[in-house]
């Protein structure tokens, strides 16, 4: 029982920390969906904890539990002869404790306490969303760059590079064409890209064909691997501005004009995001 309760407490604290971060990162347009998702996550965890607790304690067995008063009454009745029996005095029935209900109420109180503690802790932390926005705005001003906003979805990296190619190379490419170009670069030179395909969970290199098929045919998010592949494809450097870190620069020996992107980690509720950086006019 102690082991189960300790695990439940840890899972509750982890969930509270995760949902607090989700609330802080939600934008005006995504807040409703984020809050709905948080409510569902909390209810799912609560339901699972209650089910596991019932399975461990045996709710059905508890329902049949006999109180000491009932046991004593049964013993007295069985020891009496018919002649000895007297009309039983009318007594008020003793209300049985619902221990399962008490446990669940206690757990609910613990969950609310943990949630409040996590919210208090989160409120004391710096607002990463606001900090990231300010840092990147300052970096853009210093570099005389302006952001061209890209829709935050699984295609944002490729859409940002498409905008950069149009602005700096006068090349028009669709998102799908860029996905195919990146996939072909990886397929044709797997040794160069193998370090990016290492799966730390499985401790092995992911299958190149499976990865590139997914890259080409789904809305899988792009990252450093795809940036390098497209930098080599178009023989140009690509730089990625980031808050609190030096810019990432890949393929610095490329001969064509540099493509410039900005990377967000905290601002968008869906997670990581890329925008295109155009020169200030």
C-alpha positions in Angstrom: 0.0 0.0 0.0 2.8 2.4 0.9 4.5 1.8 -2.4 1.3 2.4 -4.3 0.6 5.7 -2.5 4.2 6.9 -3.0 3.9 6.2 -6.7 0.5 8.0 -6.9 1.9 11.0 -5.1 4.9 11.2 -7.5 2.6 10.9 -10.6 0.3 13.6 -9.2 3.2 16.0 -8.6 4.6 15.2 -12.1 1.2 15.9 -13.7 0.7 19.2 -11.8 4.2 20.3 -12.9 3.4 19.4 -16.6 0.0 21.0 -16.6 1.3 24.2 -15.0 3.8 24.5 -17.8 1.0 23.9 -20.4 -1.1 26.7 -18.9 1.8 29.2 -19.0 2.6 28.4 -22.6 -0.9 28.4 -23.9 -1.7 31.3 -26.3 -5.0 33.0 -26.6 -6.0 30.9 -29.6 -5.0 27.6 -28.0 -6.0 28.2 -24.3 -9.4 26.6 -24.6 -8.1 23.4 -26.1 -5.1 23.3 -23.6 -7.4 23.7 -20.6 -9.7 20.9 -21.9 -6.7 18.7 -22.4 -5.5 19.4 -18.9 -8.9 18.6 -17.4 -8.9 15.3 -19.2 -5.4 14.4 -18.1 -6.3 15.2 -14.4 -9.4 13.1 -14.6 -7.7 10.2 -16.3 -5.0 10.1 -13.6 -7.6 10.4 -10.8 -9.7 7.6 -12.3 -6.6 5.3 -12.6 -5.5 6.0 -9.1 -8.9 5.2 -7.7 -9.1 2.0 -9.7 -5.6 0.8 -8.6 -6.5 1.6 -5.0 -9.7 -0.4 -5.2 -7.9 -3.4 -6.8 -5.3 -3.4 -4.0 -7.6 -3.0 -1.0 -10.5 -5.2 -2.4 -13.5 -3.0 -2.3 -15.9 -5.9 -2.5 -14.3 -7.6 0.5 -14.6 -4.4 2.5 -18.3 -4.1 1.7 -18.8 -7.4 3.5 -16.8 -6.4 6.5 -18.5 -7.2 9.9 -18.1 -4.6 12.6 -17.1 -5.7 16.2 -20.6 -4.8 17.4 -22.2 -7.1 14.8 -19.9 -9.9 15.6 -20.6 -9.7 19.4 -24.3 -9.7 18.7 -24.0 -12.8 16.6 -22.0 -14.6 19.4 -24.6 -13.7 22.0 -27.5 -14.9 19.9 -25.8 -18.2 19.1 -25.1 -18.9 22.8 -28.7 -18.4 24.0 -31.3 -21.1 24.2 -34.8 -20.4 23.0 -36.1 -20.1 26.6 -33.4 -17.7 27.5 -34.0 -15.3 24.6 -35.7 -12.1 25.6 -37.0 -9.4 23.3 -34.1 -7.4 22.2 -34.0 -3.8 23.2 -34.5 -1.5 20.3 -31.3 0.2 19.4 -30.3 2.7 16.8 -28.4 1.0 14.0 -24.7 2.0 14.0 -23.8 3.7 10.8 -20.9 1.8 9.1 -17.8 3.8 8.1 -17.2 3.9 4.4 -13.4 3.6 4.5 -13.1 3.6 0.7 -14.9 6.9 0.5 -12.7 8.3 3.3 -9.5 7.3 1.4 -10.7 8.8 -1.8 -11.6 12.1 0.0 -8.2 12.1 1.6 -6.5 11.6 -1.8 -8.6 14.4 -3.3 -7.4 16.7 -0.6 -3.8 15.6 -1.2 -4.1 16.2 -4.9 -5.4 19.7 -4.4 -2.6 20.5 -1.9 0.0 19.3 -4.4 -1.6 21.3 -7.2 -1.5 24.4 -5.1 2.1 23.8 -4.1 3.1 23.3 -7.7 1.2 26.5 -8.8 2.9 28.5 -6.1 6.3 27.2 -7.1 5.6 27.9 -10.8 4.4 31.5 -10.0 7.8 32.1 -8.4 9.6 31.0 -11.5 10.5 33.5 -14.3 7.9 33.7 -17.1 9.8 31.9 -19.8 7.4 32.9 -22.5 7.7 36.6 -21.8 11.5 36.3 -21.4 11.9 34.5 -24.7 9.8 37.0 -26.5 11.8 40.0 -25.1 15.2 38.4 -25.8 14.4 37.5 -29.4 12.9 41.0 -30.0 16.1 42.5 -28.8 18.3 40.2 -30.9 16.2 41.0 -34.0 16.6 44.7 -33.4 20.3 44.5 -32.9 20.7 42.4 -36.2 18.2 44.6 -38.1 15.9 41.7 -38.8 12.1 41.4 -38.7 10.2 38.2 -38.2 7.9 36.8 -40.8 5.3 34.8 -38.9 4.8 31.2 -39.9 1.8 29.1 -38.9 2.8 27.0 -35.8 2.3 23.4 -37.0 4.4 20.5 -38.1 5.4 22.2 -41.3 6.8 25.4 -39.7 10.5 24.7 -40.3 9.9 23.9 -44.0 7.6 26.9 -44.4 10.2 29.2 -42.9 12.9 27.9 -45.2 10.6 28.2 -48.2 10.1 31.9 -47.3 13.9 32.4 -46.9 14.6 30.8 -50.3 12.1 33.1 -51.9 13.6 36.2 -50.1 17.3 35.4 -50.4 17.7 33.0 -53.4 14.7 34.0 -55.5 13.7 30.3 -55.5 10.1 29.2 -55.1 9.6 25.9 -53.3 6.6 24.2 -51.6 6.7 22.6 -48.2 6.3 19.2 -49.8 9.1 19.8 -52.2 11.4 20.8 -49.3 10.4 17.7 -47.3 11.3 15.5 -50.4 14.6 17.3 -50.9 15.6 16.9 -47.2 14.6 13.2 -47.3 16.6 12.5 -50.4 19.7 14.2 -48.9 19.5 12.0 -45.8 18.9 8.8 -47.9 21.9 9.6 -50.2 24.4 10.3 -47.4 23.3 8.2 -44.4 26.7 8.2 -42.8 26.7 12.0 -42.4 23.3 12.1 -40.8 23.5 8.9 -38.7 24.5 10.9 -35.5 21.2 12.7 -35.7 19.2 9.5 -36.0 20.5 7.9 -32.8 17.6 6.9 -30.6 18.7 7.3 -26.9 15.8 5.3 -25.6 16.5 2.3 -27.7 20.3 2.9 -27.8 20.4 2.4 -31.6 20.3 4.3 -34.9 16.9 4.6 -36.4 16.2 3.1 -39.7 17.0 5.7 -42.4 14.3 4.5 -44.8 11.6 4.5 -42.1 12.6 7.9 -40.9 12.8 9.6 -44.3 9.5 8.0 -45.4 7.9 9.6 -42.3 9.6 12.9 -43.0 8.3 12.9 -46.6 4.8 11.7 -46.1 3.6 13.0 -42.7 3.6 16.4 -40.9 6.5 15.3 -38.7 8.3 18.2 -37.2 11.7 19.1 -38.6 14.7 20.0 -36.6 18.5 20.2 -36.7 18.8 17.1 -39.0 16.5 18.7 -41.6 18.2 22.1 -41.3 21.5 20.5 -42.1 20.1 18.4 -45.0 18.5 21.5 -46.6 21.6 23.7 -46.1 23.6 21.1 -48.0 20.9 20.7 -50.6 20.9 24.5 -51.4 24.7 24.9 -50.7 24.2 27.7 -48.2 24.7 28.4 -44.5 21.6 28.4 -42.3 21.6 30.3 -39.0 19.0 29.8 -36.3 18.5 32.6 -33.7 17.6 31.5 -30.2 17.0 33.1 -26.8 19.7 32.8 -24.3 22.1 30.9 -26.6 24.5 31.7 -29.5 22.9 31.2 -32.9 23.1 27.8 -34.4 25.0 27.9 -37.7 25.3 24.9 -40.1 27.1 24.4 -43.4 29.1 27.6 -42.9 31.1 26.9 -46.0 28.1 27.0 -48.3 28.5 29.3 -51.3 25.0 30.7 -51.6 23.4 33.5 -49.4 22.7 32.5 -45.8 19.1 31.6 -44.7 18.0 33.1 -41.4 15.5 31.5 -39.0 14.4 32.1 -35.4 13.6 29.2 -33.0 11.1 29.4 -30.1 11.0 26.9 -27.3 8.5 28.4 -24.8 6.2 30.8 -26.6 3.9 28.4 -28.5 1.6 26.0 -26.7 2.2 23.2 -29.2 5.9 23.2 -28.5 9.0 24.2 -30.6 8.4 26.6 -33.5 10.4 28.3 -36.3 9.8 31.7 -37.9 11.6 33.3 -40.9 13.8 36.3 -40.4 13.8 39.0 -43.1 16.0 42.0 -43.4 14.7 45.2 -41.9 13.8 47.7 -44.6 
